[in-house]
């Protein structure tokens, strides 16, 4: 199944077939016209062009922006959001939403820092088990009980944050990661000058891209997002697919939180607020449709990097505070949604 369904070409009044095309249609053998391919490319990779343009302009305007050290810093900061946004991409492709990832991210970091006193494996397993359980609960309530994703994950947002506060005595207790431990090295070490979080994020994004585009599970997600009823009639495991993506979203958010705790050497209780909105913005800016049925991991990566570059550029300017990032991100989000509607309408008329 192709995640981008072919559209039926308008009748031309002349029966027959184009060379190598479909009988009774003027559509070429590839299934998509040149105009449709162009519109699809704009939807999927337009953000990459914007990212490159912003990077080029910023490099000329601020010489320090183009330095290798600055690039490494941007990538490290973006890696945690990229991992969270990976799970969000899978959820949104199925037509859902996960508002709990910010709180789950913070909870995962605190649990990892607390468990790190017993070694690397407990520091990773404890947040994965707890955050995976939260994601599974979200999926079961949405897929099996038929509840609205917005309501379910909003409740999980509040519940995870409340669990975090209870575990840390209302934020009064901060759990520290032992210095020099294997867990600390996971977040603070580097290979070839690039921090471990960058490499871990790239590996996870690569795996996610392969699963989404090259496996039957990935194609099932596109089908569920395109039309859940049609996917059910085709015999696809719709409920299982939805439970799985929310489970993965919880696992990835918890793992990103653990990785961030290793980076900071502590379980910070005040982080993660609004992270769910950044993840959604990155996914949508990257070309994934909020209604589901279309999207890509590469687009999400470009969306994450664009937001990270904007934040860094604001820091380079100096006279602007970080709140302007939200203004710029919101502006980009509105432009992308408008562009998506235009592209969708244009493709329907072809």
URZIDA-V141733 format. One record per residue. N is the residue number from 0. PHI is phi as a letter, one per 40 degrees, with the letter a starting at -180 (none if undefined). OMEGA is omega in whole degrees, 0 to 359 (999 if undefined). NEAR is the number of other ideal C-beta (glycine too) atoms within 12 Angstrom. Layout:
n=<N & N>
phi=<PHI & PHI>
omega=<OMEGA & OMEGA>
near=<NEAR & NEAR>
This chain:
n=<0 & 1 & 2 & 3 & 4 & 5 & 6 & 7 & 8 & 9 & 10 & 11 & 12 & 13 & 14 & 15 & 16 & 17 & 18 & 19 & 20 & 21 & 22 & 23 & 24 & 25 & 26 & 27 & 28 & 29 & 30 & 31 & 32 & 33 & 34 & 35 & 36 & 37 & 38 & 39 & 40 & 41 & 42 & 43 & 44 & 45 & 46 & 47 & 48 & 49 & 50 & 51 & 52 & 53 & 54 & 55 & 56 & 57 & 58 & 59 & 60 & 61 & 62 & 63 & 64 & 65 & 66 & 67 & 68 & 69 & 70 & 71 & 72 & 73 & 74 & 75 & 76 & 77 & 78 & 79 & 80 & 81 & 82 & 83 & 84 & 85 & 86 & 87 & 88 & 89 & 90 & 91 & 92 & 93 & 94 & 95 & 96 & 97 & 98 & 99 & 100 & 101 & 102 & 103 & 104 & 105 & 106 & 107 & 108 & 109 & 110 & 111 & 112 & 113 & 114 & 115 & 116 & 117 & 118 & 119 & 120 & 121 & 122 & 123 & 124 & 125 & 126 & 127 & 128 & 129 & 130 & 131 & 132 & 133 & 134 & 135 & 136 & 137 & 138 & 139 & 140 & 141 & 142 & 143 & 144 & 145 & 146 & 147 & 148 & 149 & 150 & 151 & 152 & 153 & 154 & 155 & 156 & 157 & 158 & 159 & 160 & 161 & 162 & 163 & 164 & 165 & 166 & 167 & 168 & 169 & 170 & 171 & 172 & 173 & 174 & 175 & 176 & 177 & 178 & 179 & 180 & 181 & 182 & 183 & 184 & 185 & 186 & 187 & 188 & 189 & 190 & 191 & 192 & 193 & 194 & 195 & 196 & 197 & 198 & 199 & 200 & 201 & 202 & 203 & 204 & 205 & 206 & 207 & 208 & 209 & 210 & 211 & 212 & 213 & 214 & 215 & 216 & 217 & 218 & 219 & 220 & 221 & 222 & 223 & 224 & 225 & 226 & 227 & 228 & 229 & 230 & 231 & 232 & 233 & 234 & 235 & 236 & 237 & 238 & 239 & 240 & 241 & 242 & 243 & 244 & 245 & 246 & 247 & 248 & 249 & 250 & 251 & 252 & 253 & 254 & 255 & 256 & 257 & 258 & 259 & 260 & 261 & 262 & 263 & 264 & 265 & 266 & 267 & 268 & 269 & 270 & 271 & 272 & 273 & 274 & 275 & 276 & 277 & 278 & 279 & 280 & 281 & 282 & 283 & 284 & 285 & 286 & 287 & 288 & 289 & 290 & 291 & 292 & 293 & 294 & 295 & 296 & 297 & 298 & 299 & 300 & 301 & 302 & 303 & 304 & 305 & 306 & 307 & 308 & 309 & 310 & 311 & 312 & 313 & 314 & 315 & 316 & 317 & 318 & 319 & 320 & 321 & 322 & 323 & 324 & 325 & 326 & 327 & 328 & 329 & 330 & 331 & 332 & 333 & 334 & 335 & 336 & 337 & 338 & 339 & 340 & 341 & 342 & 343 & 344 & 345 & 346 & 347 & 348 & 349>
phi=<none & c & c & b & c & c & b & c & c & c & c & b & g & b & c & h & a & c & d & g & c & c & d & g & a & c & c & c & c & c & g & b & c & c & c & c & c & c & c & c & c & c & c & c & b & c & c & c & c & c & d & c & c & c & c & c & c & c & c & c & c & b & d & c & c & c & c & c & c & c & c & c & c & c & c & c & c & c & c & c & c & c & c & c & c & d & c & c & c & c & c & c & d & c & g & b & a & b & c & c & c & c & c & c & d & c & c & c & c & c & c & c & c & c & c & c & c & b & h & c & c & c & c & c & c & c & c & c & c & c & c & c & c & c & c & c & c & d & c & c & c & c & c & c & c & g & c & c & d & c & c & c & c & c & c & c & d & c & c & c & c & c & c & c & c & c & c & b & f & g & g & c & b & b & c & b & c & d & c & g & c & c & c & c & c & d & c & b & c & a & b & g & g & b & c & d & d & c & c & c & c & c & c & c & c & c & c & c & c & c & c & c & c & b & b & c & c & c & c & c & c & c & c & c & c & c & a & c & c & c & c & c & c & c & g & c & c & c & c & c & c & c & c & c & c & c & c & c & c & c & c & c & c & c & c & c & c & c & c & c & c & c & c & c & g & a & c & c & c & b & c & g & c & g & c & c & c & c & c & c & c & c & c & c & d & c & h & c & c & c & c & g & g & a & i & a & c & c & c & c & d & c & c & c & c & c & c & c & c & c & c & c & c & c & c & c & c & g & c & b & c & c & c & c & c & c & c & c & c & c & c & c & c & c & c & c & c & c & c & c & c & c & c & c & c & c & c & c & c & c>
omega=<181 & 181 & 176 & 187 & 176 & 179 & 180 & 183 & 177 & 180 & 181 & 181 & 180 & 180 & 181 & 181 & 174 & 180 & 180 & 185 & 182 & 180 & 178 & 182 & 177 & 181 & 179 & 185 & 182 & 178 & 180 & 176 & 180 & 180 & 179 & 178 & 180 & 180 & 178 & 179 & 178 & 180 & 186 & 189 & 179 & 181 & 179 & 178 & 178 & 179 & 180 & 179 & 180 & 180 & 180 & 181 & 181 & 180 & 178 & 184 & 183 & 183 & 181 & 181 & 184 & 181 & 182 & 180 & 179 & 178 & 178 & 179 & 179 & 182 & 179 & 180 & 181 & 187 & 182 & 177 & 180 & 180 & 178 & 181 & 176 & 177 & 180 & 179 & 180 & 180 & 184 & 178 & 178 & 180 & 181 & 178 & 180 & 180 & 186 & 192 & 179 & 179 & 178 & 176 & 180 & 179 & 178 & 179 & 180 & 180 & 180 & 179 & 179 & 183 & 184 & 179 & 179 & 175 & 185 & 184 & 176 & 181 & 178 & 186 & 183 & 179 & 179 & 180 & 182 & 183 & 175 & 178 & 178 & 179 & 179 & 177 & 176 & 183 & 180 & 180 & 181 & 186 & 184 & 181 & 177 & 180 & 183 & 180 & 182 & 183 & 183 & 184 & 172 & 176 & 178 & 176 & 181 & 181 & 180 & 179 & 177 & 177 & 177 & 181 & 179 & 182 & 183 & 181 & 180 & 178 & 182 & 182 & 177 & 180 & 184 & 177 & 180 & 180 & 178 & 180 & 178 & 179 & 177 & 179 & 178 & 181 & 187 & 180 & 181 & 175 & 182 & 180 & 180 & 184 & 179 & 179 & 179 & 183 & 179 & 180 & 180 & 179 & 180 & 178 & 178 & 178 & 179 & 179 & 179 & 180 & 184 & 187 & 189 & 181 & 178 & 177 & 178 & 179 & 176 & 179 & 178 & 181 & 179 & 179 & 179 & 178 & 180 & 180 & 179 & 179 & 178 & 179 & 178 & 179 & 180 & 181 & 186 & 182 & 180 & 179 & 180 & 178 & 182 & 183 & 177 & 173 & 180 & 179 & 178 & 179 & 182 & 178 & 178 & 179 & 178 & 177 & 178 & 179 & 178 & 177 & 177 & 179 & 184 & 182 & 179 & 175 & 183 & 186 & 187 & 181 & 175 & 180 & 181 & 182 & 178 & 179 & 176 & 180 & 178 & 180 & 180 & 181 & 182 & 176 & 179 & 174 & 177 & 182 & 179 & 180 & 178 & 175 & 180 & 179 & 180 & 178 & 179 & 177 & 177 & 178 & 179 & 178 & 178 & 181 & 178 & 178 & 180 & 179 & 178 & 178 & 180 & 179 & 176 & 177 & 179 & 180 & 173 & 183 & 179 & 176 & 188 & 181 & 178 & 176 & 179 & 178 & 181 & 180 & 178 & 177 & 177 & 182 & 179 & 180 & 181 & 180 & 177 & 179 & 179 & 179 & 179 & 180 & 180 & 179 & 181 & 181 & 179 & 181 & 181 & 999>
near=<24 & 18 & 32 & 30 & 22 & 22 & 23 & 18 & 25 & 14 & 11 & 14 & 9 & 13 & 12 & 13 & 17 & 19 & 11 & 13 & 19 & 21 & 14 & 16 & 24 & 23 & 28 & 20 & 16 & 17 & 20 & 25 & 27 & 13 & 19 & 28 & 22 & 18 & 29 & 33 & 22 & 25 & 35 & 34 & 25 & 30 & 40 & 27 & 18 & 30 & 32 & 18 & 17 & 31 & 27 & 16 & 18 & 30 & 21 & 12 & 15 & 22 & 11 & 20 & 28 & 21 & 16 & 14 & 16 & 24 & 25 & 24 & 26 & 36 & 31 & 33 & 31 & 38 & 36 & 47 & 50 & 48 & 45 & 54 & 53 & 50 & 51 & 53 & 54 & 52 & 50 & 48 & 48 & 50 & 35 & 46 & 40 & 52 & 36 & 51 & 55 & 40 & 43 & 54 & 52 & 45 & 52 & 53 & 52 & 46 & 41 & 49 & 44 & 31 & 33 & 39 & 21 & 20 & 19 & 23 & 19 & 22 & 40 & 35 & 24 & 35 & 47 & 33 & 26 & 36 & 48 & 32 & 28 & 43 & 47 & 31 & 29 & 48 & 39 & 24 & 29 & 40 & 33 & 18 & 17 & 15 & 22 & 18 & 34 & 23 & 20 & 34 & 41 & 25 & 24 & 41 & 36 & 21 & 26 & 44 & 35 & 20 & 26 & 43 & 21 & 17 & 29 & 26 & 13 & 14 & 20 & 11 & 19 & 24 & 33 & 22 & 38 & 23 & 15 & 12 & 27 & 22 & 42 & 29 & 24 & 31 & 39 & 23 & 24 & 19 & 16 & 11 & 16 & 22 & 32 & 30 & 38 & 35 & 26 & 34 & 38 & 28 & 20 & 33 & 38 & 20 & 22 & 38 & 24 & 17 & 26 & 36 & 26 & 15 & 18 & 17 & 26 & 32 & 26 & 34 & 44 & 39 & 33 & 39 & 39 & 29 & 21 & 29 & 13 & 19 & 28 & 19 & 11 & 18 & 10 & 27 & 22 & 33 & 24 & 23 & 36 & 43 & 31 & 33 & 48 & 47 & 33 & 42 & 52 & 45 & 40 & 44 & 54 & 49 & 47 & 49 & 49 & 49 & 45 & 44 & 46 & 41 & 36 & 32 & 27 & 28 & 41 & 31 & 33 & 23 & 33 & 38 & 19 & 27 & 41 & 37 & 28 & 40 & 47 & 42 & 39 & 48 & 49 & 42 & 49 & 46 & 42 & 47 & 35 & 32 & 22 & 33 & 32 & 36 & 46 & 39 & 41 & 31 & 44 & 48 & 41 & 38 & 46 & 47 & 37 & 46 & 45 & 40 & 41 & 40 & 33 & 36 & 30 & 26 & 24 & 25 & 20 & 13 & 8 & 18 & 13 & 20 & 13 & 19 & 28 & 21 & 17 & 27 & 33 & 23 & 20 & 31 & 30 & 17 & 21 & 36 & 25 & 15 & 25 & 33 & 18 & 18 & 28 & 26 & 13 & 20 & 29 & 16 & 15 & 23>
